[in-house]
Amino acid sequence: MTAATKPVRRKVRSAHVPHGVNPDIVVTIYPGAVIGLRESRRRREYKVEVGALYARLVRGAIGGGRRDGVKEGEA
């Protein structure tokens, strides 16, 4: 694996933004295993460490099949 020496930015479009307009999202990968997300043409950036993001996604995937202690298929 290659270590990042400078930030790498890519612009993506997502239909799952929580407000009416679907803006372009700028994803930045920083050295030190940090990911930044912001709307295109905005300054406010939200950063998260890759390990914390991975742990949150795994927890969501494990708990995603159950709701209030009820297994899928049970009513």
Buried (B, 14 or more C-beta within 10 A) or exposed (E): EEEEEEEEEEEEEEEEEEEEEEBEBBEBBBEEBBBBBBBEEEEEEEEBEEEEEEEEEEEEEEEEEEEEEEEEEEE
